[in-house]
Amino acid sequence: MKTAIVSGVGPIDGLGAQLCVRIAKEGLHVLVAGRTQSKLDAVADLIKDQVGSAEAVVADATDEVATKELFARAGDNLDLAIYNTGNNTPGRIIDMDADFFANSWRVCCFGGFLFGREAVRQFIATQRGGTLLFTGASASLRGRANFGAFNSSKGALRNLAQAMAKEYAQDGVHVGHVVVDGPIAGEKIKRGLPEYAEQLGEDGMISIDGIVDGFVYLYRQPPQAWTFELDVRTAKEKW
Ligand SMILES: NC(=O)c1ccc[n+]([C@@H]2O[C@H](COP(=O)([O-])OP(=O)(O)OC[C@H]3O[C@@H](n4cnc5c(N)ncnc54)[C@H](OP(=O)(O)O)[C@@H]3O)[C@@H](O)[C@H]2O)c1
């Protein structure tokens, strides 16, 4: 059975969790990875009860040892690796502690380097190649007032992903980046920021299913027609 790893899994009604569910439906065994055991267990249990095969793995994406252990657990059948980890970190530059800025970079970019490096090492070692996908945001493409830390770290992740796409395509590694251009209709916005969600309305938030469709599309592409980047936004988004 082919194996997938998804890093950055939180609540069931979130992108990371729904990526896991869909990939399990596609027939892969999924390593559900993130920071909080209870959230990971909930996702892995749901998959095992209803759709397929999964296991929960606690692995802080910024921890090199934990990342290596995560990939060791995936074994030789690794076919798909998704780095979904990323936290928005708003704030004005002049008010920002150095640690706050560095932490944004560690979660959004450095963790992507650790994850991507291990994925590519494993894909090359098995000589079968594989697919490595990253979750981007509006921040990946442009700077915006009050979001300098997040914009710079997501922008750096995108350039890292593009460099890896060019460096390892010949080894059969398909690297892709999905720009999620706007708020996601998931737990983070709906339950975390209910007033904002109401203001946006259902049509103003990006459908998780639609985003997941994009990841699966990239995963299923043949090497004769690979896409590096795909962007997803609502019809209402001004961009
Ligand atoms: N939410 C949006 O509106 C939005 C919009 C555009 C792009 N995005 C991007 O979409 C992706 C998913 O974000 P999401 O906010 O919607 O959340 P999500 O996919 O529901 O969950 C992401 C999970 O990542 C976990 N995480 C955070 N730091 C981690 C670390 N160092 N190591 C391992 N796991 C970690 C968090 O777990 P805990 O809960 O356990 O801390 C969080 O729940 C991110 O890359 C984000 O930048 C989100």
PDBQT file of the ligand as one rigid body, heavy atoms in Angstrom, charges set to zero:
ROOT
HETATM    1  N1  LIG A 301      -7.095  29.220   7.436  1.00  0.00    +0.000 N 
HETATM    2  C1  LIG A 301      -7.080  30.012   6.386  1.00  0.00    +0.000 C 
HETATM    3  O1  LIG A 301      -7.993  30.808   6.165  1.00  0.00    +0.000 OA
HETATM    4  C2  LIG A 301      -5.917  29.950   5.411  1.00  0.00    +0.000 A 
HETATM    5  C3  LIG A 301      -5.927  30.771   4.276  1.00  0.00    +0.000 A 
HETATM    6  C4  LIG A 301      -4.909  30.669   3.355  1.00  0.00    +0.000 A 
HETATM    7  C5  LIG A 301      -3.893  29.745   3.536  1.00  0.00    +0.000 A 
HETATM    8  N2  LIG A 301      -3.890  28.954   4.666  1.00  0.00    +0.000 N 
HETATM    9  C6  LIG A 301      -2.818  27.972   4.824  1.00  0.00    +0.000 C 
HETATM   10  O2  LIG A 301      -3.426  26.705   4.929  1.00  0.00    +0.000 OA
HETATM   11  C7  LIG A 301      -2.661  25.865   5.772  1.00  0.00    +0.000 C 
HETATM   12  C8  LIG A 301      -3.576  25.260   6.807  1.00  0.00    +0.000 C 
HETATM   13  O3  LIG A 301      -3.920  26.193   7.769  1.00  0.00    +0.000 OA
HETATM   14  P1  LIG A 301      -5.233  26.259   8.646  1.00  0.00    +0.000 P 
HETATM   15  O4  LIG A 301      -5.066  27.420   9.508  1.00  0.00    +0.000 OA
HETATM   16  O5  LIG A 301      -6.405  26.220   7.760  1.00  0.00    +0.000 OA
HETATM   17  O6  LIG A 301      -5.186  25.012   9.556  1.00  0.00    +0.000 OA
HETATM   18  P2  LIG A 301      -5.454  23.419   9.468  1.00  0.00    +0.000 P 
HETATM   19  O7  LIG A 301      -5.059  22.887   8.136  1.00  0.00    +0.000 OA
HETATM   20  O8  LIG A 301      -6.804  23.111   9.979  1.00  0.00    +0.000 OA
HETATM   21  O9  LIG A 301      -4.420  22.928  10.557  1.00  0.00    +0.000 OA
HETATM   22  C9  LIG A 301      -3.081  23.236  10.530  1.00  0.00    +0.000 C 
HETATM   23  C10 LIG A 301      -2.516  22.711  11.815  1.00  0.00    +0.000 C 
HETATM   24  O10 LIG A 301      -1.092  22.833  11.753  1.00  0.00    +0.000 OA
HETATM   25  C11 LIG A 301      -0.653  22.585  13.061  1.00  0.00    +0.000 C 
HETATM   26  N3  LIG A 301       0.662  23.169  13.326  1.00  0.00    +0.000 N 
HETATM   27  C12 LIG A 301       0.958  24.446  13.604  1.00  0.00    +0.000 A 
HETATM   28  N4  LIG A 301       2.282  24.568  13.856  1.00  0.00    +0.000 NA
HETATM   29  C13 LIG A 301       2.797  23.325  13.741  1.00  0.00    +0.000 A 
HETATM   30  C14 LIG A 301       4.082  22.784  13.901  1.00  0.00    +0.000 A 
HETATM   31  N5  LIG A 301       5.134  23.559  14.242  1.00  0.00    +0.000 N 
HETATM   32  N6  LIG A 301       4.264  21.456  13.703  1.00  0.00    +0.000 NA
HETATM   33  C15 LIG A 301       3.234  20.664  13.364  1.00  0.00    +0.000 A 
HETATM   34  N7  LIG A 301       1.980  21.119  13.213  1.00  0.00    +0.000 NA
HETATM   35  C16 LIG A 301       1.760  22.432  13.395  1.00  0.00    +0.000 A 
HETATM   36  C17 LIG A 301      -1.674  23.213  14.001  1.00  0.00    +0.000 C 
HETATM   37  O11 LIG A 301      -1.932  22.258  14.983  1.00  0.00    +0.000 OA
HETATM   38  P3  LIG A 301      -2.472  22.621  16.464  1.00  0.00    +0.000 P 
HETATM   39  O12 LIG A 301      -3.889  23.030  16.254  1.00  0.00    +0.000 OA
HETATM   40  O13 LIG A 301      -2.354  21.320  17.166  1.00  0.00    +0.000 OA
HETATM   41  O14 LIG A 301      -1.596  23.691  16.980  1.00  0.00    +0.000 OA
HETATM   42  C18 LIG A 301      -2.885  23.471  13.075  1.00  0.00    +0.000 C 
HETATM   43  O15 LIG A 301      -4.081  23.010  13.629  1.00  0.00    +0.000 OA
HETATM   44  C19 LIG A 301      -1.512  26.712   6.318  1.00  0.00    +0.000 C 
HETATM   45  O16 LIG A 301      -0.352  26.472   5.573  1.00  0.00    +0.000 OA
HETATM   46  C20 LIG A 301      -2.014  28.128   6.102  1.00  0.00    +0.000 C 
HETATM   47  O17 LIG A 301      -0.971  29.062   5.939  1.00  0.00    +0.000 OA
HETATM   48  C21 LIG A 301      -4.890  29.029   5.594  1.00  0.00    +0.000 A 
ENDROOT
TORSDOF 0
